[in-house]
């Protein structure tokens, strides 16, 4: 007889929230064993390496409509077993975002210094538009790193 996983039968490994207005969020034949614990699937970040039943839309968006992997009671160990891979992806994203932030800040500084000279209204408008675009990029990239020092 094999030993059962440490988490099996533990309350923390399964949550079924039948009162949720979205329950069940995926089609299932077994609503009593539908695990809502991973409502926002942590495996999504792994892209095509998540192990679930997904597809990519024509626009390249990952569509998990037909995936029940994180919602099956017995898959708690599979999902938590992927946490180290998820942490690697998050670390890589933070590093890439920091580099993007650094480069964008340099571009913004250069554009700001350019504005100290006289310029035509047309070139000023183009420069200000570029500053706006770079600022949006900077804000988007800094989201996860906003609190880091």
C-alpha positions as CSV (number, residue, x, y, z in Angstrom):
1,X,0.0,0.0,0.0
2,X,1.4,3.4,-1.0
3,X,1.5,6.3,1.4
4,X,-0.9,9.1,0.5
5,X,0.3,12.6,-0.2
6,X,0.8,14.9,2.9
7,X,-2.0,17.2,1.8
8,X,-4.7,14.6,1.0
9,X,-7.7,15.0,3.3
10,X,-6.5,18.3,4.7
11,X,-9.0,21.2,4.7
12,X,-6.5,23.7,3.2
13,X,-6.1,21.7,0.0
14,X,-9.8,21.9,-1.0
15,X,-12.4,24.7,-1.1
16,X,-15.7,24.3,-2.8
17,X,-17.5,27.7,-2.9
18,X,-20.9,26.8,-4.3
19,X,-22.4,30.2,-3.3
20,X,-20.0,32.0,-5.7
21,X,-21.9,33.7,-8.5
22,X,-19.5,32.1,-11.0
23,X,-19.7,28.5,-9.6
24,X,-18.7,26.5,-11.4
25,X,-16.5,28.6,-13.6
26,X,-15.7,25.6,-15.8
27,X,-18.1,22.9,-17.0
28,X,-17.9,19.9,-14.7
29,X,-19.8,16.6,-14.1
30,X,-18.6,16.6,-10.5
31,X,-19.5,19.9,-8.8
32,X,-19.0,18.4,-5.3
33,X,-15.3,17.9,-6.0
34,X,-14.8,21.2,-7.9
35,X,-11.9,22.9,-6.2
36,X,-12.1,26.7,-6.1
37,X,-8.9,27.1,-4.2
38,X,-7.0,28.1,-7.3
39,X,-9.7,30.4,-8.6
40,X,-7.1,32.4,-10.4
41,X,-4.9,29.6,-11.7
42,X,-1.2,30.1,-10.8
43,X,-0.3,27.8,-13.7
44,X,-1.4,30.4,-16.2
45,X,2.0,32.1,-16.0
46,X,3.7,28.9,-17.2
47,X,2.2,29.4,-20.7
48,X,2.3,26.1,-22.7
49,X,4.2,24.3,-19.9
50,X,1.3,24.4,-17.4
51,X,0.1,20.9,-18.2
52,X,-3.6,21.9,-18.5
53,X,-6.1,21.7,-21.3
54,X,-5.7,25.1,-22.9
55,X,-5.5,26.7,-26.4
56,X,-4.2,29.9,-27.7
57,X,-6.6,32.2,-29.5
58,X,-5.9,33.8,-32.9
59,X,-4.7,36.9,-30.9
60,X,-2.2,34.8,-28.9
61,X,-4.3,34.8,-25.7
62,X,-4.2,31.7,-23.5
63,X,-7.7,30.3,-23.3
64,X,-8.3,27.9,-20.4
65,X,-12.1,27.6,-20.8
66,X,-11.8,23.8,-21.2
67,X,-9.2,23.2,-18.4
68,X,-10.2,21.6,-15.1
69,X,-6.6,20.8,-13.9
70,X,-6.5,23.2,-11.0
71,X,-10.2,22.5,-10.1
72,X,-9.8,18.8,-9.5
73,X,-9.5,17.9,-5.9
74,X,-6.6,15.4,-6.4
75,X,-4.5,17.9,-8.4
76,X,-3.5,20.1,-5.4
77,X,-0.1,18.4,-5.3
78,X,0.4,19.0,-9.0
79,X,-0.4,22.7,-8.8
80,X,1.8,23.3,-5.7
81,X,4.5,21.2,-7.2
82,X,4.8,23.8,-10.0
83,X,5.4,26.7,-7.6
84,X,9.2,26.6,-8.2
85,X,8.7,26.9,-11.9
86,X,6.3,29.8,-11.4
87,X,8.8,31.6,-9.1
88,X,11.4,31.2,-11.9
89,X,9.1,32.8,-14.4
90,X,8.3,35.6,-11.9
91,X,12.0,36.2,-11.2
92,X,12.8,36.3,-15.0
93,X,9.9,38.8,-15.5
94,X,11.1,41.1,-12.7
95,X,14.7,41.1,-14.2
96,X,13.3,41.9,-17.7
97,X,11.1,44.6,-16.3
98,X,14.0,46.2,-14.4
99,X,16.0,46.3,-17.6
100,X,13.0,47.7,-19.5
101,X,12.5,50.4,-16.8
102,X,16.2,51.3,-17.0
103,X,16.2,51.7,-20.8
104,X,12.9,53.6,-20.8
105,X,14.2,56.0,-18.1
106,X,17.3,56.7,-20.2
107,X,15.1,57.4,-23.2
108,X,12.9,59.7,-21.2
109,X,15.9,61.6,-19.8
110,X,17.2,62.1,-23.3
111,X,13.8,63.3,-24.6
112,X,13.5,65.7,-21.7
113,X,16.9,67.1,-22.3
114,X,16.1,67.5,-26.0
115,X,13.2,69.7,-25.0
116,X,15.5,72.3,-23.4
117,X,16.4,73.5,-26.9
118,X,14.1,75.5,-29.2
119,X,12.0,73.3,-31.5
120,X,9.1,73.6,-33.8
121,X,5.6,72.9,-32.6
122,X,5.5,69.8,-34.8
123,X,8.7,68.3,-33.4
124,X,7.6,69.3,-29.8
125,X,4.3,67.5,-30.3
126,X,6.1,64.3,-31.6
127,X,8.5,64.5,-28.7
128,X,5.7,64.9,-26.1
129,X,3.9,61.9,-27.7
130,X,7.0,59.8,-27.4
131,X,7.4,60.8,-23.8
132,X,3.7,59.8,-23.2
133,X,4.3,56.4,-24.8
134,X,7.5,55.8,-22.8
135,X,5.8,56.9,-19.6
136,X,3.0,54.4,-20.2
137,X,5.6,51.7,-20.9
138,X,7.4,52.6,-17.7
139,X,4.2,52.4,-15.6
140,X,3.2,49.1,-17.1
141,X,6.6,47.6,-16.5
142,X,6.9,48.9,-13.0
143,X,3.7,47.3,-11.7
144,X,5.3,44.3,-10.0
145,X,8.5,46.2,-9.0
146,X,6.8,49.3,-7.6
147,X,7.5,48.4,-4.0
148,X,11.0,47.0,-4.5
149,X,14.0,49.0,-3.5
